[in-house]
């Protein structure tokens, strides 16, 4: 599991989903479900690389940029997003 100052993220045990937990969000979690382990791993690794680039940013700015990354950059992937409230 990956953790930083504004989120926690994990690749599920079955390797088909990535769960993201935003600390400042009213929702419990967002889960991105994929058809293959390869797609889920690619998404997870892309998120990790993006988050590494954000390490020197202020927390609120990094969170906003990461949320934008999720909204704009995973459109080409075949996934289902579930928001747990």
C-alpha positions as CSV (number, residue, x, y, z in Angstrom):
1,X,0.0,0.0,0.0
2,X,1.2,3.5,-0.9
3,X,0.5,6.4,1.5
4,X,1.3,10.1,1.4
5,X,-0.1,13.2,3.1
6,X,-3.4,13.2,1.2
7,X,-4.1,9.7,0.1
8,X,-3.7,5.9,0.4
9,X,-3.6,3.7,-2.6
10,X,-3.4,-0.1,-3.0
11,X,-3.6,-2.6,-5.8
12,X,-6.1,-5.2,-4.7
13,X,-5.1,-8.8,-3.8
14,X,-6.6,-10.2,-7.0
15,X,-4.6,-7.6,-9.1
16,X,-7.7,-6.4,-11.0
17,X,-8.4,-3.1,-9.1
18,X,-6.8,-0.1,-7.6
19,X,-8.4,1.5,-4.5
20,X,-7.7,5.1,-3.7
21,X,-8.6,6.7,-0.3
22,X,-8.4,10.5,-0.2
23,X,-8.0,11.8,3.4
24,X,-9.9,15.0,2.7
25,X,-12.8,13.4,0.9
26,X,-16.3,12.6,2.3
27,X,-16.3,9.4,0.2
28,X,-14.7,6.4,1.8
29,X,-12.8,5.3,-1.4
30,X,-12.7,5.2,-5.1
31,X,-12.0,1.9,-6.8
32,X,-10.9,1.5,-10.4
33,X,-11.8,-2.0,-11.7
34,X,-10.0,-3.4,-14.8
35,X,-10.5,-6.4,-17.0
36,X,-6.9,-7.5,-16.7
37,X,-4.1,-7.5,-14.2
38,X,-1.9,-5.8,-16.7
39,X,-4.2,-2.8,-17.1
40,X,-4.6,-2.5,-13.3
41,X,-0.8,-2.7,-12.8
42,X,-0.2,-0.1,-15.5
43,X,-2.7,2.3,-13.9
44,X,-1.2,1.7,-10.5
45,X,2.3,2.3,-11.7
46,X,1.2,5.4,-13.6
47,X,-0.3,6.8,-10.5
48,X,2.8,6.1,-8.5
49,X,5.0,7.8,-11.1
50,X,2.7,10.9,-11.1
51,X,2.7,11.0,-7.3
52,X,6.5,10.8,-7.2
53,X,6.6,13.9,-9.4
54,X,4.3,15.7,-6.9
55,X,6.5,15.1,-3.8
56,X,7.8,18.6,-3.7
57,X,4.4,20.3,-4.2
58,X,2.2,21.7,-1.5
59,X,-0.3,19.1,-0.3
60,X,-3.4,20.8,-1.5
61,X,-1.9,21.5,-4.9
62,X,-0.6,18.0,-5.3
63,X,-4.0,16.5,-4.4
64,X,-5.7,18.8,-7.0
65,X,-3.2,17.9,-9.7
66,X,-3.6,14.2,-8.9
67,X,-7.4,14.4,-9.1
68,X,-7.0,16.1,-12.5
69,X,-4.6,13.4,-13.6
70,X,-7.3,10.8,-12.7
71,X,-10.0,12.6,-14.5
72,X,-8.1,13.3,-17.7
73,X,-5.5,10.6,-18.1
74,X,-7.3,7.3,-17.5
75,X,-10.0,8.0,-20.2
76,X,-8.2,5.8,-22.7
77,X,-8.2,2.8,-20.3
78,X,-11.1,0.3,-20.1
79,X,-12.2,0.5,-16.4
80,X,-15.2,1.0,-14.1
81,X,-14.9,3.5,-11.3
82,X,-16.9,2.8,-8.1
83,X,-17.2,5.5,-5.4
84,X,-17.9,4.2,-1.9
85,X,-19.7,6.7,0.3
